[in-house]
Amino acid sequence: MIQEITTKEEVETFAQQLIKEGTLFHPDDDFLDCVNYTTHETTYSEIEAKPRNQLMD
């Protein structure tokens, strides 16, 4: 996972990563609320959601 987003290319990389993870997300939502579009189960734990929320901010 990328550590910070400072360029348009990094935004694209981050979005592609989320798609590969099977995430249904909206930029305004907390990653703790994301579900996997295949399993319909929660995608991220608190530990996994925190860095993704920081990147989205």
Gaussian input, Z-matrix of N, CA and C with variables (Angstrom, degrees):
# hf/3-21g

backbone

0 1
 N
 C     1     B1
 C     2     B2     1     A1
 N     3     B3     2     A2     1     D1
 C     4     B4     3     A3     2     D2
 C     5     B5     4     A4     3     D3
 N     6     B6     5     A5     4     D4
 C     7     B7     6     A6     5     D5
 C     8     B8     7     A7     6     D6
 N     9     B9     8     A8     7     D7
 C    10    B10     9     A9     8     D8
 C    11    B11    10    A10     9     D9
 N    12    B12    11    A11    10    D10
 C    13    B13    12    A12    11    D11
 C    14    B14    13    A13    12    D12
 N    15    B15    14    A14    13    D13
 C    16    B16    15    A15    14    D14
 C    17    B17    16    A16    15    D15
 N    18    B18    17    A17    16    D16
 C    19    B19    18    A18    17    D17
 C    20    B20    19    A19    18    D18
 N    21    B21    20    A20    19    D19
 C    22    B22    21    A21    20    D20
 C    23    B23    22    A22    21    D21
 N    24    B24    23    A23    22    D22
 C    25    B25    24    A24    23    D23
 C    26    B26    25    A25    24    D24
 N    27    B27    26    A26    25    D25
 C    28    B28    27    A27    26    D26
 C    29    B29    28    A28    27    D27
 N    30    B30    29    A29    28    D28
 C    31    B31    30    A30    29    D29
 C    32    B32    31    A31    30    D30
 N    33    B33    32    A32    31    D31
 C    34    B34    33    A33    32    D32
 C    35    B35    34    A34    33    D33
 N    36    B36    35    A35    34    D34
 C    37    B37    36    A36    35    D35
 C    38    B38    37    A37    36    D36
 N    39    B39    38    A38    37    D37
 C    40    B40    39    A39    38    D38
 C    41    B41    40    A40    39    D39
 N    42    B42    41    A41    40    D40
 C    43    B43    42    A42    41    D41
 C    44    B44    43    A43    42    D42
 N    45    B45    44    A44    43    D43
 C    46    B46    45    A45    44    D44
 C    47    B47    46    A46    45    D45
 N    48    B48    47    A47    46    D46
 C    49    B49    48    A48    47    D47
 C    50    B50    49    A49    48    D48
 N    51    B51    50    A50    49    D49
 C    52    B52    51    A51    50    D50
 C    53    B53    52    A52    51    D51
 N    54    B54    53    A53    52    D52
 C    55    B55    54    A54    53    D53
 C    56    B56    55    A55    54    D54
 N    57    B57    56    A56    55    D55
 C    58    B58    57    A57    56    D56
 C    59    B59    58    A58    57    D57
 N    60    B60    59    A59    58    D58
 C    61    B61    60    A60    59    D59
 C    62    B62    61    A61    60    D60
 N    63    B63    62    A62    61    D61
 C    64    B64    63    A63    62    D62
 C    65    B65    64    A64    63    D63
 N    66    B66    65    A65    64    D64
 C    67    B67    66    A66    65    D65
 C    68    B68    67    A67    66    D66
 N    69    B69    68    A68    67    D67
 C    70    B70    69    A69    68    D68
 C    71    B71    70    A70    69    D69
 N    72    B72    71    A71    70    D70
 C    73    B73    72    A72    71    D71
 C    74    B74    73    A73    72    D72
 N    75    B75    74    A74    73    D73
 C    76    B76    75    A75    74    D74
 C    77    B77    76    A76    75    D75
 N    78    B78    77    A77    76    D76
 C    79    B79    78    A78    77    D77
 C    80    B80    79    A79    78    D78
 N    81    B81    80    A80    79    D79
 C    82    B82    81    A81    80    D80
 C    83    B83    82    A82    81    D81
 N    84    B84    83    A83    82    D82
 C    85    B85    84    A84    83    D83
 C    86    B86    85    A85    84    D84
 N    87    B87    86    A86    85    D85
 C    88    B88    87    A87    86    D86
 C    89    B89    88    A88    87    D87
 N    90    B90    89    A89    88    D88
 C    91    B91    90    A90    89    D89
 C    92    B92    91    A91    90    D90
 N    93    B93    92    A92    91    D91
 C    94    B94    93    A93    92    D92
 C    95    B95    94    A94    93    D93
 N    96    B96    95    A95    94    D94
 C    97    B97    96    A96    95    D95
 C    98    B98    97    A97    96    D96
 N    99    B99    98    A98    97    D97
 C   100   B100    99    A99    98    D98
 C   101   B101   100   A100    99    D99
 N   102   B102   101   A101   100   D100
 C   103   B103   102   A102   101   D101
 C   104   B104   103   A103   102   D102
 N   105   B105   104   A104   103   D103
 C   106   B106   105   A105   104   D104
 C   107   B107   106   A106   105   D105
 N   108   B108   107   A107   106   D106
 C   109   B109   108   A108   107   D107
 C   110   B110   109   A109   108   D108
 N   111   B111   110   A110   109   D109
 C   112   B112   111   A111   110   D110
 C   113   B113   112   A112   111   D111
 N   114   B114   113   A113   112   D112
 C   115   B115   114   A114   113   D113
 C   116   B116   115   A115   114   D114
 N   117   B117   116   A116   115   D115
 C   118   B118   117   A117   116   D116
 C   119   B119   118   A118   117   D117
 N   120   B120   119   A119   118   D118
 C   121   B121   120   A120   119   D119
 C   122   B122   121   A121   120   D120
 N   123   B123   122   A122   121   D121
 C   124   B124   123   A123   122   D122
 C   125   B125   124   A124   123   D123
 N   126   B126   125   A125   124   D124
 C   127   B127   126   A126   125   D125
 C   128   B128   127   A127   126   D126
 N   129   B129   128   A128   127   D127
 C   130   B130   129   A129   128   D128
 C   131   B131   130   A130   129   D129
 N   132   B132   131   A131   130   D130
 C   133   B133   132   A132   131   D131
 C   134   B134   133   A133   132   D132
 N   135   B135   134   A134   133   D133
 C   136   B136   135   A135   134   D134
 C   137   B137   136   A136   135   D135
 N   138   B138   137   A137   136   D136
 C   139   B139   138   A138   137   D137
 C   140   B140   139   A139   138   D138
 N   141   B141   140   A140   139   D139
 C   142   B142   141   A141   140   D140
 C   143   B143   142   A142   141   D141
 N   144   B144   143   A143   142   D142
 C   145   B145   144   A144   143   D143
 C   146   B146   145   A145   144   D144
 N   147   B147   146   A146   145   D145
 C   148   B148   147   A147   146   D146
 C   149   B149   148   A148   147   D147
 N   150   B150   149   A149   148   D148
 C   151   B151   150   A150   149   D149
 C   152   B152   151   A151   150   D150
 N   153   B153   152   A152   151   D151
 C   154   B154   153   A153   152   D152
 C   155   B155   154   A154   153   D153
 N   156   B156   155   A155   154   D154
 C   157   B157   156   A156   155   D155
 C   158   B158   157   A157   156   D156
 N   159   B159   158   A158   157   D157
 C   160   B160   159   A159   158   D158
 C   161   B161   160   A160   159   D159
 N   162   B162   161   A161   160   D160
 C   163   B163   162   A162   161   D161
 C   164   B164   163   A163   162   D162
 N   165   B165   164   A164   163   D163
 C   166   B166   165   A165   164   D164
 C   167   B167   166   A166   165   D165
 N   168   B168   167   A167   166   D166
 C   169   B169   168   A168   167   D167
 C   170   B170   169   A169   168   D168

   B1=1.4542
   B2=1.5223
   B3=1.3334
   B4=1.4516
   B5=1.5257
   B6=1.3222
   B7=1.4623
   B8=1.5282
   B9=1.3357
   B10=1.4602
   B11=1.5183
   B12=1.3056
   B13=1.4514
   B14=1.5222
   B15=1.3352
   B16=1.4535
   B17=1.5287
   B18=1.3325
   B19=1.4573
   B20=1.5236
   B21=1.3092
   B22=1.4616
   B23=1.5256
   B24=1.3068
   B25=1.4633
   B26=1.5272
   B27=1.3272
   B28=1.4703
   B29=1.5236
   B30=1.3213
   B31=1.4627
   B32=1.5280
   B33=1.3153
   B34=1.4607
   B35=1.5240
   B36=1.3170
   B37=1.4646
   B38=1.5198
   B39=1.3301
   B40=1.4621
   B41=1.5327
   B42=1.3295
   B43=1.4629
   B44=1.5289
   B45=1.3133
   B46=1.4628
   B47=1.5243
   B48=1.3236
   B49=1.4616
   B50=1.5241
   B51=1.3229
   B52=1.4652
   B53=1.5222
   B54=1.3134
   B55=1.4674
   B56=1.5226
   B57=1.3284
   B58=1.4658
   B59=1.5277
   B60=1.3331
   B61=1.4651
   B62=1.5208
   B63=1.3248
   B64=1.4569
   B65=1.5133
   B66=1.3237
   B67=1.4537
   B68=1.5125
   B69=1.3297
   B70=1.4521
   B71=1.5270
   B72=1.3292
   B73=1.4560
   B74=1.5148
   B75=1.3137
   B76=1.4575
   B77=1.5220
   B78=1.3217
   B79=1.4638
   B80=1.5356
   B81=1.3191
   B82=1.4649
   B83=1.5203
   B84=1.3185
   B85=1.4618
   B86=1.5205
   B87=1.3109
   B88=1.4579
   B89=1.5309
   B90=1.3147
   B91=1.4557
   B92=1.5298
   B93=1.3073
   B94=1.4642
   B95=1.5258
   B96=1.3282
   B97=1.4613
   B98=1.5310
   B99=1.3220
   B100=1.4697
   B101=1.5195
   B102=1.3232
   B103=1.4598
   B104=1.5253
   B105=1.3081
   B106=1.4533
   B107=1.5182
   B108=1.3386
   B109=1.4591
   B110=1.5187
   B111=1.3154
   B112=1.4633
   B113=1.5161
   B114=1.3477
   B115=1.4643
   B116=1.5253
   B117=1.3271
   B118=1.4650
   B119=1.5243
   B120=1.3274
   B121=1.4613
   B122=1.5242
   B123=1.3256
   B124=1.4557
   B125=1.5244
   B126=1.3168
   B127=1.4593
   B128=1.5218
   B129=1.3416
   B130=1.4609
   B131=1.5192
   B132=1.3216
   B133=1.4585
   B134=1.5336
   B135=1.3274
   B136=1.4684
   B137=1.5215
   B138=1.3209
   B139=1.4666
   B140=1.5250
   B141=1.3106
   B142=1.4612
   B143=1.5256
   B144=1.3219
   B145=1.4627
   B146=1.5267
   B147=1.3170
   B148=1.4685
   B149=1.5261
   B150=1.3425
   B151=1.4660
   B152=1.5281
   B153=1.3221
   B154=1.4619
   B155=1.5306
   B156=1.3365
   B157=1.4650
   B158=1.5173
   B159=1.3142
   B160=1.4669
   B161=1.5211
   B162=1.3252
   B163=1.4588
   B164=1.5167
   B165=1.3146
   B166=1.4727
   B167=1.5294
   B168=1.3281
   B169=1.4713
   B170=1.5155
   A1=108.51
   A2=115.39
   A3=119.03
   A4=109.21
   A5=116.17
   A6=121.21
   A7=113.16
   A8=116.59
   A9=119.62
   A10=108.61
   A11=115.21
   A12=121.22
   A13=108.16
   A14=114.77
   A15=119.81
   A16=112.50
   A17=116.93
   A18=120.45
   A19=110.36
   A20=115.70
   A21=121.19
   A22=110.34
   A23=116.99
   A24=121.28
   A25=111.05
   A26=116.91
   A27=120.55
   A28=111.25
   A29=117.42
   A30=121.01
   A31=108.97
   A32=115.86
   A33=120.59
   A34=110.92
   A35=117.54
   A36=121.77
   A37=110.48
   A38=116.81
   A39=121.94
   A40=110.40
   A41=116.78
   A42=120.73
   A43=110.90
   A44=117.48
   A45=121.11
   A46=110.88
   A47=116.17
   A48=120.16
   A49=110.51
   A50=117.14
   A51=120.94
   A52=110.94
   A53=116.67
   A54=120.41
   A55=109.75
   A56=117.57
   A57=121.03
   A58=111.40
   A59=116.85
   A60=121.34
   A61=111.45
   A62=117.63
   A63=121.22
   A64=113.30
   A65=116.89
   A66=121.13
   A67=113.49
   A68=116.35
   A69=122.04
   A70=105.85
   A71=117.07
   A72=118.68
   A73=110.74
   A74=114.34
   A75=122.89
   A76=105.77
   A77=118.59
   A78=120.69
   A79=114.93
   A80=117.42
   A81=120.09
   A82=113.21
   A83=117.65
   A84=121.78
   A85=112.42
   A86=115.70
   A87=123.00
   A88=108.51
   A89=116.91
   A90=120.19
   A91=112.37
   A92=118.15
   A93=119.99
   A94=111.48
   A95=116.43
   A96=121.35
   A97=112.99
   A98=117.54
   A99=121.24
   A100=111.27
   A101=114.19
   A102=120.51
   A103=108.92
   A104=115.63
   A105=121.94
   A106=107.74
   A107=117.49
   A108=119.31
   A109=113.43
   A110=118.49
   A111=121.10
   A112=111.43
   A113=115.99
   A114=120.42
   A115=113.52
   A116=117.30
   A117=123.64
   A118=111.96
   A119=116.46
   A120=121.74
   A121=109.76
   A122=116.12
   A123=120.97
   A124=109.40
   A125=116.08
   A126=120.76
   A127=112.56
   A128=117.78
   A129=120.72
   A130=112.70
   A131=114.80
   A132=121.29
   A133=107.64
   A134=117.05
   A135=120.07
   A136=111.08
   A137=116.77
   A138=121.39
   A139=110.94
   A140=117.62
   A141=121.61
   A142=112.07
   A143=116.96
   A144=121.02
   A145=112.35
   A146=117.50
   A147=120.63
   A148=113.38
   A149=120.51
   A150=118.24
   A151=112.67
   A152=117.75
   A153=120.24
   A154=110.34
   A155=116.71
   A156=120.05
   A157=110.88
   A158=117.59
   A159=120.74
   A160=111.02
   A161=117.22
   A162=120.01
   A163=110.80
   A164=116.91
   A165=119.38
   A166=110.80
   A167=116.71
   A168=119.58
   A169=110.26
   D1=142.39
   D2=177.13
   D3=-68.69
   D4=156.42
   D5=-175.09
   D6=-97.90
   D7=-26.92
   D8=177.39
   D9=-154.05
   D10=161.38
   D11=179.61
   D12=-120.34
   D13=117.27
   D14=179.44
   D15=-130.29
   D16=-7.41
   D17=-178.79
   D18=-133.50
   D19=163.89
   D20=176.81
   D21=-61.53
   D22=-38.20
   D23=179.86
   D24=-62.42
   D25=-37.41
   D26=178.31
   D27=-69.60
   D28=-32.11
   D29=174.52
   D30=-63.06
   D31=-44.87
   D32=179.37
   D33=-63.93
   D34=-42.07
   D35=178.43
   D36=-60.74
   D37=-44.37
   D38=179.58
   D39=-61.80
   D40=-46.56
   D41=179.88
   D42=-62.33
   D43=-42.39
   D44=178.72
   D45=-63.11
   D46=-38.36
   D47=178.09
   D48=-62.48
   D49=-44.27
   D50=-179.95
   D51=-62.91
   D52=-38.92
   D53=178.29
   D54=-64.99
   D55=-43.83
   D56=178.96
   D57=-62.14
   D58=-30.17
   D59=178.95
   D60=-78.35
   D61=-5.07
   D62=178.39
   D63=78.70
   D64=27.69
   D65=-173.84
   D66=-88.86
   D67=130.22
   D68=166.01
   D69=-95.14
   D70=116.73
   D71=-176.21
   D72=-145.49
   D73=160.28
   D74=171.65
   D75=-126.43
   D76=138.65
   D77=-176.25
   D78=-56.39
   D79=-23.01
   D80=-179.98
   D81=-86.51
   D82=-8.63
   D83=-175.32
   D84=-95.57
   D85=152.52
   D86=174.94
   D87=-73.69
   D88=139.81
   D89=180.00
   D90=-66.36
   D91=-16.16
   D92=173.87
   D93=-67.08
   D94=-20.95
   D95=-178.74
   D96=-92.67
   D97=-1.33
   D98=-177.66
   D99=-74.83
   D100=146.46
   D101=175.30
   D102=-122.80
   D103=153.44
   D104=176.64
   D105=-78.07
   D106=130.70
   D107=-175.41
   D108=-72.94
   D109=-12.68
   D110=176.50
   D111=-92.34
   D112=-47.80
   D113=-175.31
   D114=-92.74
   D115=-18.80
   D116=-176.27
   D117=62.74
   D118=22.76
   D119=177.06
   D120=-104.44
   D121=161.25
   D122=176.90
   D123=-55.29
   D124=133.45
   D125=-173.98
   D126=-85.90
   D127=-40.46
   D128=-170.67
   D129=-124.45
   D130=143.00
   D131=170.25
   D132=-79.59
   D133=174.11
   D134=176.94
   D135=-59.07
   D136=-40.68
   D137=-179.25
   D138=-65.96
   D139=-37.10
   D140=179.60
   D141=-77.73
   D142=-33.33
   D143=-177.14
   D144=-73.80
   D145=-35.11
   D146=-174.52
   D147=-55.60
   D148=-52.37
   D149=-179.20
   D150=-66.54
   D151=-30.93
   D152=177.90
   D153=-68.46
   D154=-40.39
   D155=175.88
   D156=-63.11
   D157=-39.62
   D158=178.43
   D159=-64.72
   D160=-40.99
   D161=177.52
   D162=-65.51
   D163=-39.63
   D164=-179.00
   D165=-66.45
   D166=-33.85
   D167=178.04
   D168=-63.55

